[in-house]
Amino acid sequence: MSKANESPHVATAMRIAREVAGPQAASVDRDARFPREALDALKEARLLSAFVPKAMGGLGLGMIELSQMCEALAQHCASTGMVFAMHQIQVACLVRHANGVGFFERYLKELAAKQYLIASVTSEVGIGGEMRTSICAVEKSGDRFKLDKDASTISYGEHADDLLVTARAAPDATPNDQALVLVSKPDYSLERTGAWDTLGMRGTCSPPFKMRSTGSAERILPAPFADIASQTMVPFSHILWASCWLGISTAAVSKARAFVRNQARSKPGQTPPSAMRLAEVATQLQMMRANVHDVASECEYLMNHPESSIDVLSSVAFAVKMNNLKVSTSEAAFQIAHRCLGICGIMGYKNDSKFSIGIHMRDSMSAALMVSNDRILSTNAAMLLVLKDD
Ligand SMILES: Cc1cc2nc3c(=O)[nH]c(=O)nc-3n(C[C@H](O)[C@H](O)[C@H](O)COP(=O)(O)OP(=O)(O)OC[C@H]3O[C@@H](n4cnc5c(N)ncnc54)[C@H](O)[C@@H]3O)c2cc1C
C-alpha cells in the first residue's frame, strides 16, 4: 500500500488493524469467534459509515479507500477484513440504489449515527452461490411484507443489526426476478441450522440459518436486484474481497521475507537459496496488487461519473473484468501462501512458530469458494462468446 497517498481514515484503519485486530487474530481463529474488539474499534472510528455520503453523516469515502482499509485489516486479521468488506458491500448497495428514497435516507443517517452492522443473505439452500437466483419470495400484503429464507450461510448473522436479503420479487416471480430487502433486528428471527467450524475465515462466524422476517414494504429497495447486482454488489464484492485476499498475501510474504532475512543473518556473505523463491513470490504479489488497485481505481472513476458510466457498469465487458479479478486474485492468494510455506519450510508449517503460514493458507482457501470460481468461469465462458471488444 502506498504511504504517499494514504488518507487519514485509511491510516486509522491501519492503526486498528495493527493495534486491535492483529493481537486478537489468533484467538478469533482458534475459537471461531467474532472479532468483537476490532469491530468495536471500527465503530468508534465511525468507519462502518465510511461509504455513506457526508451529507448523511458518513465519511463519504470511495472505493479506493475502502479497498485500502480491507487490505490493511485483512493483513492483520483476515476475518476482520472480510466482515468489514461484507458490511461495506451492503452499505454501497443502499447508498447507490436507495439514495433519494425517504425511508432509506433516514436509515442511512441512522446507520451513520449508530454505526449499524449489516449482514448479507444471498446464498440459499438449494441455490448455492448463484446470487442471481432465489427460491424464497417476498409476500406483500398491503403495506407489509413477509419473507422467510433458508440461508446456507450468513456471516456474522448473530452479531449484525440488519440483514440485506435477496428473494424473488413476488410469489409468482421467476427465480431471477429478484428484489433486495432490508430487514432489521426487531423484525427478524434466525434459527441456526448448522455450525461454522471451518478451515479458515473462522471469525466471520457464518453458519446456516432459517431466517423469518416481516416488515413495512418501504424496506424493499425500489431498484430491480439485477441492476443492483451488476452495477454495485458484484463490483464491490469482487474488489473488496480481492483487497482482503491481497492483505492475506501481503502478510504471508512479510513472514517469508523475515524468514529469509533471518537465514541471511545466520550466514553473512551468502544469499540463502530461499531468496530466489522470495523474489519469485514477490513478483506474484506485485501483479496481484496492481490488478486490485487498477480495477479499484477504474471502478471509483466510473462511480464518480454516473452520467457517463451507467452503460459501462452494466456491460458484458465490465462483468467479465470483475469476474477476472475475483478468479485471478482468489487463485493468487492461495498460491502465494503456498509458496511462502515452501520458503519458510518447517517453521512455516508449525502453528506455534513466528513464521507460521497456516492461518494464511487456511484463510486464503475460502477465496475460490466464496462464490465458486467454476461458477464464475462458466459465466465468463458464456459472456466471452458474445463480447466483441476487450
Ligand atoms: C468465508 C465465507 C463467508 C460467506 N458469507 C456469506 C454471507 O454472509 N452471505 C451469503 O449469502 N453467503 C455467504 N457465503 C457463501 C458463498 O457466498 C457461496 O454461496 C458459497 O460459498 C457457495 O456454496 P457451495 O460451494 O456449496 O455452492 P455452489 O456455488 O453451488 O458450488 C458447489 C459446487 O458446484 C460447482 N458448480 C456450481 N455451479 C457451477 C457452474 N455453473 N459451473 C461449474 N461448476 C459449478 C462448484 O464448482 C462447486 O464444486 C460465504 C462463503 C464463505 C466461504
The ligand as an SDF file (V2000), in Angstrom:
LIG
                    3D

 53 58  0  0  0  0  0  0  0  0999 V2000
  -15.9910  -17.0710    4.3660 C   0  0  0  0  0  0  0  0  0  0  0  0
  -17.3130  -17.1140    3.6530 C   0  0  0  0  0  0  0  0  0  0  0  0
  -18.3120  -16.2260    4.0400 C   0  0  0  0  0  0  0  0  0  0  0  0
  -19.5460  -16.2380    3.3960 C   0  0  0  0  0  0  0  0  0  0  0  0
  -20.5010  -15.3500    3.8000 N   0  0  0  0  0  0  0  0  0  0  0  0
  -21.7150  -15.3410    3.1890 C   0  0  0  0  0  0  0  0  0  0  0  0
  -22.7260  -14.4290    3.6150 C   0  0  0  0  0  0  0  0  0  0  0  0
  -22.5390  -13.6460    4.5380 O   0  0  0  0  0  0  0  0  0  0  0  0
  -23.9220  -14.4650    2.9790 N   0  0  0  0  0  0  0  0  0  0  0  0
  -24.1790  -15.3080    1.9660 C   0  0  0  0  0  0  0  0  0  0  0  0
  -25.2720  -15.2370    1.4210 O   0  0  0  0  0  0  0  0  0  0  0  0
  -23.2490  -16.1970    1.5380 N   0  0  0  0  0  0  0  0  0  0  0  0
  -22.0250  -16.2460    2.1290 C   0  0  0  0  0  0  0  0  0  0  0  0
  -21.0700  -17.1560    1.7510 N   0  0  0  0  0  0  0  0  0  0  0  0
  -21.4580  -18.1970    0.7900 C   0  0  0  0  0  0  0  0  0  0  0  0
  -20.8650  -18.0200   -0.5530 C   0  0  0  0  0  0  0  0  0  0  0  0
  -21.0700  -16.7260   -0.8950 O   0  0  0  0  0  0  0  0  0  0  0  0
  -21.3660  -19.0770   -1.5230 C   0  0  0  0  0  0  0  0  0  0  0  0
  -22.7330  -19.0700   -1.5880 O   0  0  0  0  0  0  0  0  0  0  0  0
  -20.9490  -20.4360   -1.1440 C   0  0  0  0  0  0  0  0  0  0  0  0
  -19.5960  -20.4560   -0.7780 O   0  0  0  0  0  0  0  0  0  0  0  0
  -21.1740  -21.3760   -2.3110 C   0  0  0  0  0  0  0  0  0  0  0  0
  -21.5150  -22.6110   -1.7430 O   0  0  0  0  0  0  0  0  0  0  0  0
  -21.2710  -24.0160   -2.4470 P   0  0  0  0  0  0  0  0  0  0  0  0
  -19.8300  -24.1270   -2.7610 O   0  0  0  0  0  0  0  0  0  0  0  0
  -21.8950  -25.0590   -1.6370 O   0  0  0  0  0  0  0  0  0  0  0  0
  -22.2220  -23.9570   -3.6910 O   0  0  0  0  0  0  0  0  0  0  0  0
  -22.1080  -23.8660   -5.2480 P   0  0  0  0  0  0  0  0  0  0  0  0
  -21.7720  -22.4950   -5.7010 O   0  0  0  0  0  0  0  0  0  0  0  0
  -23.3900  -24.3740   -5.7400 O   0  0  0  0  0  0  0  0  0  0  0  0
  -20.9510  -24.8340   -5.6920 O   0  0  0  0  0  0  0  0  0  0  0  0
  -20.9860  -26.2400   -5.4440 C   0  0  0  0  0  0  0  0  0  0  0  0
  -20.1480  -26.9750   -6.4490 C   0  0  0  0  0  0  0  0  0  0  0  0
  -20.7730  -26.8990   -7.7330 O   0  0  0  0  0  0  0  0  0  0  0  0
  -19.8840  -26.3900   -8.6980 C   0  0  0  0  0  0  0  0  0  0  0  0
  -20.6350  -25.5150   -9.6030 N   0  0  0  0  0  0  0  0  0  0  0  0
  -21.7290  -24.8160   -9.2840 C   0  0  0  0  0  0  0  0  0  0  0  0
  -22.1730  -24.1370  -10.3470 N   0  0  0  0  0  0  0  0  0  0  0  0
  -21.3500  -24.3850  -11.3470 C   0  0  0  0  0  0  0  0  0  0  0  0
  -21.2810  -23.9680  -12.6920 C   0  0  0  0  0  0  0  0  0  0  0  0
  -22.1900  -23.1340  -13.2060 N   0  0  0  0  0  0  0  0  0  0  0  0
  -20.2790  -24.4270  -13.4460 N   0  0  0  0  0  0  0  0  0  0  0  0
  -19.3790  -25.2600  -12.9370 C   0  0  0  0  0  0  0  0  0  0  0  0
  -19.4010  -25.7080  -11.6740 N   0  0  0  0  0  0  0  0  0  0  0  0
  -20.3670  -25.2670  -10.8820 C   0  0  0  0  0  0  0  0  0  0  0  0
  -18.8400  -25.6270   -7.9000 C   0  0  0  0  0  0  0  0  0  0  0  0
  -17.5900  -25.5700   -8.5420 O   0  0  0  0  0  0  0  0  0  0  0  0
  -18.7350  -26.4520   -6.6480 C   0  0  0  0  0  0  0  0  0  0  0  0
  -17.8580  -27.5240   -6.8780 O   0  0  0  0  0  0  0  0  0  0  0  0
  -19.8070  -17.1640    2.3410 C   0  0  0  0  0  0  0  0  0  0  0  0
  -18.7970  -18.0610    1.9650 C   0  0  0  0  0  0  0  0  0  0  0  0
  -17.5690  -18.0470    2.6070 C   0  0  0  0  0  0  0  0  0  0  0  0
  -16.5100  -19.0080    2.1630 C   0  0  0  0  0  0  0  0  0  0  0  0
  1  2  1  0
  2  3  1  0
  2 52  2  0
  3  4  2  0
  4  5  1  0
  4 50  1  0
  5  6  2  0
  6  7  1  0
  6 13  1  0
  7  8  2  0
  7  9  1  0
  9 10  1  0
 10 11  2  0
 10 12  1  0
 12 13  2  0
 13 14  1  0
 14 15  1  0
 14 50  1  0
 15 16  1  0
 16 17  1  0
 16 18  1  0
 18 19  1  0
 18 20  1  0
 20 21  1  0
 20 22  1  0
 22 23  1  0
 23 24  1  0
 24 25  2  0
 24 26  1  0
 24 27  1  0
 27 28  1  0
 28 29  2  0
 28 30  1  0
 28 31  1  0
 31 32  1  0
 32 33  1  0
 33 34  1  0
 33 48  1  0
 34 35  1  0
 35 36  1  0
 35 46  1  0
 36 37  1  0
 36 45  1  0
 37 38  2  0
 38 39  1  0
 39 40  1  0
 39 45  2  0
 40 41  1  0
 40 42  2  0
 42 43  1  0
 43 44  2  0
 44 45  1  0
 46 47  1  0
 46 48  1  0
 48 49  1  0
 50 51  2  0
 51 52  1  0
 52 53  1  0
M  END
$$$$
